[in-house]
Amino acid sequence: MDGRQALGLVCAGTLGWTLLRGALENFATGLWLLDGTGCSERRRRALSLWDEYMRNRQQHETDTGHLPSGGGLTGAQRRTEIRAIADQLGLAPLTACSPPHRPPV
């Protein structure tokens, strides 16, 4: 067996599952977003997910000391915007995002 064949076996064994997991996670999150009981619930879920992404970004900026350049907004500033949108729409307070459970890696 040469190197290319060995790489093919490794990729066939792990890469396929990695790609499948990513696809399933995104599919499940999409279903969760669209499965809300009404427009307000779907908006709240979408904004909660976006808020969680920006919380992660804020944590990254804190951990690394890297901030956006060129006038870009920080994760904290984006979270403020997201929460203002939710308030403007009259949505229930945003909660920690809870899309379908993702098992630990």
N, CA, C and O atoms as CSV, one atom per row, in Angstrom:
chain,resi,resn,atom,element,x,y,z
A,1,MET,N,N,0.853,-1.167,0.000
A,1,MET,CA,C,0.000,0.000,0.000
A,1,MET,C,C,0.903,1.235,0.000
A,1,MET,O,O,1.827,1.345,0.806
A,2,ASP,N,N,0.618,2.156,-0.916
A,2,ASP,CA,C,1.422,3.379,-0.945
A,2,ASP,C,C,0.750,4.464,-0.097
A,2,ASP,O,O,-0.322,4.245,0.466
A,3,GLY,N,N,1.388,5.628,-0.013
A,3,GLY,CA,C,0.908,6.722,0.828
A,3,GLY,C,C,-0.473,7.217,0.435
A,3,GLY,O,O,-1.292,7.552,1.291
A,4,ARG,N,N,-0.726,7.260,-0.883
A,4,ARG,CA,C,-2.037,7.752,-1.333
A,4,ARG,C,C,-3.153,6.799,-0.929
A,4,ARG,O,O,-4.235,7.228,-0.530
A,5,GLN,N,N,-2.880,5.502,-1.035
A,5,GLN,CA,C,-3.892,4.531,-0.626
A,5,GLN,C,C,-4.155,4.612,0.878
A,5,GLN,O,O,-5.303,4.544,1.318
A,6,ALA,N,N,-3.087,4.759,1.659
A,6,ALA,CA,C,-3.248,4.870,3.108
A,6,ALA,C,C,-4.045,6.128,3.461
A,6,ALA,O,O,-4.923,6.091,4.323
A,7,LEU,N,N,-3.737,7.234,2.792
A,7,LEU,CA,C,-4.459,8.477,3.038
A,7,LEU,C,C,-5.930,8.317,2.668
A,7,LEU,O,O,-6.808,8.836,3.357
A,8,GLY,N,N,-6.195,7.599,1.583
A,8,GLY,CA,C,-7.573,7.352,1.172
A,8,GLY,C,C,-8.350,6.582,2.228
A,8,GLY,O,O,-9.517,6.883,2.479
A,9,LEU,N,N,-7.708,5.581,2.857
A,9,LEU,CA,C,-8.373,4.808,3.905
A,9,LEU,C,C,-8.653,5.671,5.133
A,9,LEU,O,O,-9.718,5.576,5.743
A,10,VAL,N,N,-7.682,6.513,5.486
A,10,VAL,CA,C,-7.869,7.392,6.641
A,10,VAL,C,C,-9.002,8.366,6.361
A,10,VAL,O,O,-9.882,8.564,7.199
A,11,CYS,N,N,-8.976,8.971,5.183
A,11,CYS,CA,C,-10.014,9.945,4.837
A,11,CYS,C,C,-11.381,9.286,4.756
A,11,CYS,O,O,-12.374,9.852,5.213
A,12,ALA,N,N,-11.436,8.113,4.187
A,12,ALA,CA,C,-12.718,7.412,4.068
A,12,ALA,C,C,-13.265,7.076,5.445
A,12,ALA,O,O,-14.479,7.075,5.650
A,13,GLY,N,N,-12.382,6.795,6.383
A,13,GLY,CA,C,-12.816,6.418,7.714
A,13,GLY,C,C,-13.192,7.580,8.605
A,13,GLY,O,O,-14.064,7.434,9.462
A,14,THR,N,N,-12.559,8.743,8.429
A,14,THR,CA,C,-12.818,9.840,9.348
A,14,THR,C,C,-13.384,11.076,8.662
A,14,THR,O,O,-14.262,11.741,9.212
A,15,LEU,N,N,-12.902,11.384,7.494
A,15,LEU,CA,C,-13.337,12.603,6.828
A,15,LEU,C,C,-14.826,12.561,6.524
A,15,LEU,O,O,-15.524,13.563,6.677
A,16,GLY,N,N,-15.304,11.418,6.100
A,16,GLY,CA,C,-16.724,11.288,5.800
A,16,GLY,C,C,-17.590,11.593,7.014
A,16,GLY,O,O,-18.601,12.285,6.896
A,17,TRP,N,N,-17.201,11.083,8.181
A,17,TRP,CA,C,-17.963,11.326,9.402
A,17,TRP,C,C,-17.855,12.784,9.827
A,17,TRP,O,O,-18.819,13.362,10.329
A,18,THR,N,N,-16.692,13.373,9.629
A,18,THR,CA,C,-16.510,14.783,9.982
A,18,THR,C,C,-17.425,15.663,9.146
A,18,THR,O,O,-18.079,16.566,9.669
A,19,LEU,N,N,-17.467,15.399,7.856
A,19,LEU,CA,C,-18.336,16.174,6.974
A,19,LEU,C,C,-19.804,15.921,7.297
A,19,LEU,O,O,-20.615,16.848,7.296
A,20,LEU,N,N,-20.139,14.670,7.572
A,20,LEU,CA,C,-21.513,14.329,7.902
A,20,LEU,C,C,-21.947,15.012,9.194
A,20,LEU,O,O,-23.061,15.528,9.274
A,21,ARG,N,N,-21.090,15.021,10.195
A,21,ARG,CA,C,-21.437,15.668,11.458
A,21,ARG,C,C,-21.708,17.157,11.247
A,21,ARG,O,O,-22.693,17.690,11.759
A,22,GLY,N,N,-20.837,17.822,10.497
A,22,GLY,CA,C,-21.049,19.241,10.227
A,22,GLY,C,C,-22.363,19.497,9.515
A,22,GLY,O,O,-23.079,20.446,9.838
A,23,ALA,N,N,-22.677,18.653,8.551
A,23,ALA,CA,C,-23.929,18.806,7.810
A,23,ALA,C,C,-25.136,18.573,8.719
A,23,ALA,O,O,-26.117,19.313,8.655
A,24,LEU,N,N,-25.061,17.545,9.566
A,24,LEU,CA,C,-26.175,17.239,10.468
A,24,LEU,C,C,-26.377,18.331,11.516
A,24,LEU,O,O,-27.513,18.680,11.840
A,25,GLU,N,N,-25.287,18.867,12.042
A,25,GLU,CA,C,-25.408,19.938,13.032
A,25,GLU,C,C,-26.077,21.167,12.422
A,25,GLU,O,O,-26.962,21.766,13.034
A,26,ASN,N,N,-25.660,21.535,11.236
A,26,ASN,CA,C,-26.261,22.695,10.576
A,26,ASN,C,C,-27.723,22.426,10.215
A,26,ASN,O,O,-28.567,23.313,10.341
A,27,PHE,N,N,-28.015,21.223,9.774
A,27,PHE,CA,C,-29.394,20.860,9.447
A,27,PHE,C,C,-30.279,20.926,10.692
A,27,PHE,O,O,-31.378,21.479,10.650
A,28,ALA,N,N,-29.795,20.360,11.797
A,28,ALA,CA,C,-30.564,20.363,13.043
A,28,ALA,C,C,-30.777,21.786,13.555
A,28,ALA,O,O,-31.859,22.114,14.042
A,29,THR,N,N,-29.763,22.623,13.449
A,29,THR,CA,C,-29.909,24.013,13.879
A,29,THR,C,C,-30.930,24.729,13.011
A,29,THR,O,O,-31.738,25.506,13.519
A,30,GLY,N,N,-30.902,24.479,11.717
A,30,GLY,CA,C,-31.886,25.074,10.816
A,30,GLY,C,C,-33.300,24.649,11.158
A,30,GLY,O,O,-34.215,25.472,11.155
A,31,LEU,N,N,-33.487,23.370,11.452
A,31,LEU,CA,C,-34.806,22.883,11.857
A,31,LEU,C,C,-35.260,23.547,13.155
A,31,LEU,O,O,-36.414,23.954,13.286
A,32,TRP,N,N,-34.347,23.649,14.103
A,32,TRP,CA,C,-34.669,24.279,15.378
A,32,TRP,C,C,-35.090,25.739,15.168
A,32,TRP,O,O,-36.053,26.204,15.777
A,33,LEU,N,N,-34.368,26.453,14.306
A,33,LEU,CA,C,-34.708,27.854,14.045
A,33,LEU,C,C,-36.083,27.986,13.415
A,33,LEU,O,O,-36.848,28.881,13.777
A,34,LEU,N,N,-36.401,27.118,12.491
A,34,LEU,CA,C,-37.661,27.225,11.751
A,34,LEU,C,C,-38.843,26.581,12.460
A,34,LEU,O,O,-39.988,26.776,12.052
A,35,ASP,N,N,-38.582,25.815,13.516
A,35,ASP,CA,C,-39.638,25.065,14.188
A,35,ASP,C,C,-40.347,25.866,15.273
A,35,ASP,O,O,-41.178,25.321,16.000
A,36,GLY,N,N,-40.031,27.145,15.390
A,36,GLY,CA,C,-40.686,27.967,16.395
A,36,GLY,C,C,-42.196,28.009,16.179
A,36,GLY,O,O,-42.679,27.787,15.068
A,37,THR,N,N,-42.929,28.293,17.244
A,37,THR,CA,C,-44.386,28.274,17.170
A,37,THR,C,C,-44.964,29.449,16.387
A,37,THR,O,O,-46.133,29.411,16.003
A,38,GLY,N,N,-44.193,30.461,16.151
A,38,GLY,CA,C,-44.668,31.617,15.395
A,38,GLY,C,C,-43.495,32.481,14.971
A,38,GLY,O,O,-42.337,32.179,15.259
A,39,CYS,N,N,-43.818,33.544,14.291
A,39,CYS,CA,C,-42.785,34.437,13.769
A,39,CYS,C,C,-41.915,35.010,14.892
A,39,CYS,O,O,-40.692,35.063,14.765
A,40,SER,N,N,-42.542,35.435,15.982
A,40,SER,CA,C,-41.784,36.011,17.096
A,40,SER,C,C,-40.817,35.006,17.697
A,40,SER,O,O,-39.682,35.348,18.028
A,41,GLU,N,N,-41.267,33.763,17.839
A,41,GLU,CA,C,-40.392,32.729,18.399
A,41,GLU,C,C,-39.219,32.448,17.466
A,41,GLU,O,O,-38.086,32.291,17.923
A,42,ARG,N,N,-39.480,32.384,16.179
A,42,ARG,CA,C,-38.387,32.140,15.221
A,42,ARG,C,C,-37.398,33.301,15.231
A,42,ARG,O,O,-36.189,33.082,15.159
A,43,ARG,N,N,-37.895,34.525,15.320
A,43,ARG,CA,C,-37.001,35.689,15.399
A,43,ARG,C,C,-36.164,35.632,16.671
A,43,ARG,O,O,-34.959,35.884,16.641
A,44,ARG,N,N,-36.811,35.297,17.793
A,44,ARG,CA,C,-36.083,35.226,19.061
A,44,ARG,C,C,-35.010,34.146,19.007
A,44,ARG,O,O,-33.897,34.345,19.495
A,45,ARG,N,N,-35.342,33.011,18.419
A,45,ARG,CA,C,-34.349,31.941,18.292
A,45,ARG,C,C,-33.176,32.364,17.410
A,45,ARG,O,O,-32.018,32.107,17.742
A,46,ALA,N,N,-33.478,33.008,16.295
A,46,ALA,CA,C,-32.408,33.453,15.394
A,46,ALA,C,C,-31.507,34.474,16.078
A,46,ALA,O,O,-30.282,34.395,15.982
A,47,LEU,N,N,-32.120,35.433,16.769
A,47,LEU,CA,C,-31.324,36.434,17.461
A,47,LEU,C,C,-30.551,35.833,18.628
A,47,LEU,O,O,-29.437,36.269,18.921
A,48,SER,N,N,-31.131,34.834,19.302
A,48,SER,CA,C,-30.415,34.146,20.386
A,48,SER,C,C,-29.188,33.423,19.849
A,48,SER,O,O,-28.124,33.447,20.467
A,49,LEU,N,N,-29.341,32.783,18.700
A,49,LEU,CA,C,-28.212,32.086,18.089
A,49,LEU,C,C,-27.128,33.076,17.683
A,49,LEU,O,O,-25.943,32.845,17.924
A,50,TRP,N,N,-27.539,34.175,17.070
A,50,TRP,CA,C,-26.595,35.216,16.663
A,50,TRP,C,C,-25.901,35.811,17.894
A,50,TRP,O,O,-24.698,36.069,17.871
A,51,ASP,N,N,-26.668,36.023,18.960
A,51,ASP,CA,C,-26.104,36.548,20.203
A,51,ASP,C,C,-25.059,35.581,20.768
A,51,ASP,O,O,-24.016,36.008,21.263
A,52,GLU,N,N,-25.341,34.296,20.692
A,52,GLU,CA,C,-24.379,33.295,21.177
A,52,GLU,C,C,-23.099,33.315,20.342
A,52,GLU,O,O,-22.002,33.208,20.890
A,53,TYR,N,N,-23.231,33.450,19.029
A,53,TYR,CA,C,-22.045,33.553,18.181
A,53,TYR,C,C,-21.204,34.764,18.569
A,53,TYR,O,O,-19.976,34.694,18.623
A,54,MET,N,N,-21.882,35.865,18.835
A,54,MET,CA,C,-21.152,37.075,19.205
A,54,MET,C,C,-20.567,36.970,20.615
A,54,MET,O,O,-19.541,37.587,20.902
A,55,ARG,N,N,-21.205,36.200,21.496
A,55,ARG,CA,C,-20.620,35.949,22.817
A,55,ARG,C,C,-19.318,35.167,22.665
A,55,ARG,O,O,-18.324,35.457,23.330
A,56,ASN,N,N,-19.342,34.170,21.779
A,56,ASN,CA,C,-18.119,33.411,21.505
A,56,ASN,C,C,-17.043,34.310,20.900
A,56,ASN,O,O,-15.864,34.200,21.236
A,57,ARG,N,N,-17.466,35.195,20.008
A,57,ARG,CA,C,-16.508,36.125,19.396
A,57,ARG,C,C,-15.924,37.049,20.459
A,57,ARG,O,O,-14.718,37.299,20.471
A,58,GLN,N,N,-16.769,37.555,21.347
A,58,GLN,CA,C,-16.315,38.425,22.422
A,58,GLN,C,C,-15.294,37.692,23.296
A,58,GLN,O,O,-14.278,38.267,23.686
A,59,GLN,N,N,-15.568,36.429,23.598
A,59,GLN,CA,C,-14.633,35.641,24.406
A,59,GLN,C,C,-13.306,35.468,23.680
A,59,GLN,O,O,-12.244,35.563,24.295
A,60,HIS,N,N,-13.359,35.216,22.385
A,60,HIS,CA,C,-12.134,35.092,21.585
A,60,HIS,C,C,-11.338,36.397,21.621
A,60,HIS,O,O,-10.119,36.388,21.793
A,61,GLU,N,N,-12.042,37.511,21.458
A,61,GLU,CA,C,-11.357,38.816,21.487
A,61,GLU,C,C,-10.703,39.058,22.847
A,61,GLU,O,O,-9.605,39.609,22.927
A,62,THR,N,N,-11.385,38.642,23.915
A,62,THR,CA,C,-10.826,38.792,25.258
A,62,THR,C,C,-9.610,37.891,25.433
A,62,THR,O,O,-8.586,38.317,25.968
A,63,ASP,N,N,-9.726,36.657,24.985
A,63,ASP,CA,C,-8.641,35.687,25.154
A,63,ASP,C,C,-7.393,36.049,24.356
A,63,ASP,O,O,-6.271,35.869,24.828
A,64,THR,N,N,-7.598,36.558,23.144
A,64,THR,CA,C,-6.461,36.810,22.257
A,64,THR,C,C,-6.015,38.262,22.227
A,64,THR,O,O,-4.908,38.563,21.781
A,65,GLY,N,N,-6.867,39.162,22.698
A,65,GLY,CA,C,-6.545,40.582,22.617
A,65,GLY,C,C,-6.705,41.138,21.213
A,65,GLY,O,O,-6.326,42.280,20.952
A,66,HIS,N,N,-7.260,40.346,20.310
A,66,HIS,CA,C,-7.449,40.781,18.921
A,66,HIS,C,C,-8.800,41.471,18.785
A,66,HIS,O,O,-9.834,40.889,19.113
A,67,LEU,N,N,-8.792,42.700,18.307
A,67,LEU,CA,C,-10.024,43.445,18.078
A,67,LEU,C,C,-10.159,43.764,16.596
A,67,LEU,O,O,-9.156,43.847,15.888
A,68,PRO,N,N,-11.382,43.942,16.123
A,68,PRO,CA,C,-11.587,44.255,14.706
A,68,PRO,C,C,-10.889,45.560,14.325
A,68,PRO,O,O,-10.804,46.495,15.122
A,69,SER,N,N,-10.404,45.599,13.115
A,69,SER,CA,C,-9.771,46.828,12.629
A,69,SER,C,C,-10.660,47.456,11.565
A,69,SER,O,O,-11.648,46.859,11.139
A,70,GLY,N,N,-10.312,48.635,11.150
A,70,GLY,CA,C,-11.036,49.293,10.074
A,70,GLY,C,C,-12.439,49.718,10.461
A,70,GLY,O,O,-13.326,49.763,9.608
A,71,GLY,N,N,-12.655,50.027,11.719
A,71,GLY,CA,C,-13.974,50.479,12.138
A,71,GLY,C,C,-14.960,49.365,12.414
A,71,GLY,O,O,-16.140,49.638,12.634
A,72,GLY,N,N,-14.511,48.103,12.409
A,72,GLY,CA,C,-15.405,46.985,12.695
A,72,GLY,C,C,-15.823,46.975,14.153
A,72,GLY,O,O,-15.095,47.465,15.016
A,73,LEU,N,N,-16.978,46.426,14.424
A,73,LEU,CA,C,-17.497,46.371,15.782
A,73,LEU,C,C,-17.018,45.119,16.502
A,73,LEU,O,O,-16.804,44.076,15.884
A,74,THR,N,N,-16.856,45.232,17.802
A,74,THR,CA,C,-16.446,44.082,18.607
A,74,THR,C,C,-17.641,43.166,18.841
A,74,THR,O,O,-18.781,43.515,18.532
A,75,GLY,N,N,-17.361,41.999,19.387
A,75,GLY,CA,C,-18.428,41.081,19.724
A,75,GLY,C,C,-19.389,41.685,20.740
A,75,GLY,O,O,-20.601,41.501,20.635
A,76,ALA,N,N,-18.852,42.407,21.723
A,76,ALA,CA,C,-19.698,43.042,22.737
A,76,ALA,C,C,-20.603,44.093,22.101
A,76,ALA,O,O,-21.779,44.190,22.453
A,77,GLN,N,N,-20.071,44.875,21.176
A,77,GLN,CA,C,-20.879,45.892,20.499
A,77,GLN,C,C,-21.963,45.248,19.640
A,77,GLN,O,O,-23.090,45.740,19.581
A,78,ARG,N,N,-21.621,44.155,18.981
A,78,ARG,CA,C,-22.614,43.442,18.172
A,78,ARG,C,C,-23.719,42.876,19.052
A,78,ARG,O,O,-24.892,42.911,18.680
A,79,ARG,N,N,-23.344,42.351,20.229
A,79,ARG,CA,C,-24.354,41.809,21.142
A,79,ARG,C,C,-25.311,42.908,21.591
A,79,ARG,O,O,-26.512,42.674,21.721
A,80,THR,N,N,-24.790,44.086,21.824
A,80,THR,CA,C,-25.641,45.216,22.200
A,80,THR,C,C,-26.627,45.519,21.079
A,80,THR,O,O,-27.805,45.766,21.338
A,81,GLU,N,N,-26.155,45.501,19.841
A,81,GLU,CA,C,-27.032,45.727,18.688
A,81,GLU,C,C,-28.113,44.648,18.592
A,81,GLU,O,O,-29.283,44.951,18.363
A,82,ILE,N,N,-27.713,43.401,18.766
A,82,ILE,CA,C,-28.649,42.277,18.656
A,82,ILE,C,C,-29.746,42.395,19.710
A,82,ILE,O,O,-30.926,42.201,19.415
A,83,ARG,N,N,-29.350,42.713,20.930
A,83,ARG,CA,C,-30.339,42.840,22.008
A,83,ARG,C,C,-31.252,44.040,21.787
A,83,ARG,O,O,-32.426,44.009,22.157
A,84,ALA,N,N,-30.715,45.097,21.184
A,84,ALA,CA,C,-31.551,46.258,20.858
A,84,ALA,C,C,-32.589,45.888,19.796
A,84,ALA,O,O,-33.735,46.333,19.861
A,85,ILE,N,N,-32.186,45.080,18.827
A,85,ILE,CA,C,-33.132,44.617,17.802
A,85,ILE,C,C,-34.245,43.807,18.451
A,85,ILE,O,O,-35.421,43.993,18.138
A,86,ALA,N,N,-33.869,42.902,19.363
A,86,ALA,CA,C,-34.870,42.076,20.052
A,86,ALA,C,C,-35.837,42.955,20.845
A,86,ALA,O,O,-37.045,42.721,20.836
A,87,ASP,N,N,-35.304,43.957,21.525
A,87,ASP,CA,C,-36.162,44.872,22.283
A,87,ASP,C,C,-37.091,45.644,21.358
A,87,ASP,O,O,-38.276,45.814,21.645
A,88,GLN,N,N,-36.531,46.110,20.237
A,88,GLN,CA,C,-37.315,46.877,19.268
A,88,GLN,C,C,-38.458,46.036,18.693
A,88,GLN,O,O,-39.532,46.560,18.398
A,89,LEU,N,N,-38.224,44.745,18.537
A,89,LEU,CA,C,-39.250,43.846,18.011
A,89,LEU,C,C,-40.223,43.379,19.095
A,89,LEU,O,O,-41.203,42.691,18.810
A,90,GLY,N,N,-39.940,43.762,20.333
A,90,GLY,CA,C,-40.813,43.365,21.428
A,90,GLY,C,C,-40.733,41.892,21.771
A,90,GLY,O,O,-41.714,41.305,22.227
A,91,LEU,N,N,-39.568,41.288,21.556
A,91,LEU,CA,C,-39.392,39.862,21.823
A,91,LEU,C,C,-39.077,39.614,23.289
A,91,LEU,O,O,-38.608,40.506,23.996
A,92,ALA,N,N,-39.336,38.417,23.728
A,92,ALA,CA,C,-38.946,38.002,25.075
A,92,ALA,C,C,-37.430,38.118,25.180
A,92,ALA,O,O,-36.728,38.039,24.172
A,93,PRO,N,N,-36.921,38.305,26.403
A,93,PRO,CA,C,-35.471,38.430,26.557
A,93,PRO,C,C,-34.730,37.246,25.933
A,93,PRO,O,O,-35.170,36.099,26.022
A,94,LEU,N,N,-33.607,37.550,25.306
A,94,LEU,CA,C,-32.800,36.494,24.695
A,94,LEU,C,C,-32.188,35.653,25.796
A,94,LEU,O,O,-31.763,36.166,26.831
A,95,THR,N,N,-32.152,34.369,25.558
A,95,THR,CA,C,-31.580,33.446,26.521
A,95,THR,C,C,-30.361,32.791,25.904
A,95,THR,O,O,-30.098,32.914,24.708
A,96,ALA,N,N,-29.634,32.098,26.746
A,96,ALA,CA,C,-28.513,31.332,26.213
A,96,ALA,C,C,-29.065,30.410,25.142
A,96,ALA,O,O,-30.098,29.767,25.326
A,97,CYS,N,N,-28.379,30.357,24.048
A,97,CYS,CA,C,-28.844,29.605,22.891
A,97,CYS,C,C,-28.957,28.126,23.235
A,97,CYS,O,O,-28.065,27.554,23.862
A,98,SER,N,N,-30.050,27.522,22.825
A,98,SER,CA,C,-30.225,26.102,23.103
A,98,SER,C,C,-30.751,25.356,21.890
A,98,SER,O,O,-31.832,24.768,21.932
A,99,PRO,N,N,-29.964,25.383,20.784
A,99,PRO,CA,C,-30.370,24.549,19.661
A,99,PRO,C,C,-30.174,23.087,20.028
A,99,PRO,O,O,-29.748,22.792,21.144
A,100,PRO,N,N,-30.469,22.178,19.134
A,100,PRO,CA,C,-30.335,20.758,19.457
A,100,PRO,C,C,-29.008,20.457,20.138
A,100,PRO,O,O,-27.969,21.001,19.765
A,101,HIS,N,N,-29.053,19.590,21.134
A,101,HIS,CA,C,-27.874,19.266,21.921
A,101,HIS,C,C,-26.741,18.758,21.060
A,101,HIS,O,O,-26.931,17.897,20.201
A,102,ARG,N,N,-25.576,19.291,21.296
A,102,ARG,CA,C,-24.361,18.836,20.616
A,102,ARG,C,C,-23.509,18.095,21.625
A,102,ARG,O,O,-23.075,18.686,22.613
A,103,PRO,N,N,-23.262,16.832,21.404
A,103,PRO,CA,C,-22.454,16.083,22.359
A,103,PRO,C,C,-21.016,16.598,22.365
A,103,PRO,O,O,-20.536,17.110,21.354
A,104,PRO,N,N,-20.330,16.465,23.497
A,104,PRO,CA,C,-18.936,16.919,23.552
A,104,PRO,C,C,-18.075,16.144,22.569
A,104,PRO,O,O,-18.328,14.975,22.278
A,105,VAL,N,N,-17.071,16.809,22.074
A,105,VAL,CA,C,-16.164,16.186,21.090
A,105,VAL,C,C,-15.114,15.396,21.807
A,105,VAL,O,O,-14.252,14.792,21.168
